[in-house]
Amino acid sequence: MNKKLIASAALAAALSSIVVAPVSAAGKEKCYGVAGIGQNDCGNLAGTHSCAGQSTLDKDPGEWKLVAKGTCEAIGGMLKAEAKAHYEASQKQSD
């Protein structure tokens, strides 16, 4: 295969991911405490993982999913400040 073609395809793929990522998060917010097992979108508040699909508990208050802006609390979730306070309080209780 032509090396220029391969390089062009790689560059196009890299550029498209840069352009698409910010657009897909527009109008969304992180909603904590609504992700099912293996359904989180990225790292948790505890810092025990940094990948999507790593949650081990349903509705863990430290795990989050992106939801439409303004809908988080209506579906039973928490925004980051509330989730962080909840997490810190639970850590103090376990000490």
Buried (B, 14 or more C-beta within 10 A) or exposed (E): EEEEEEEEEEEEEEEEEEEEEEEEEEEBBBBBBBBEBEBBBBBBBEEEBEEBEBBEEEBBBBBBBBBEEEEBEEEEBBBBEBBBEBBEEEEEEEE
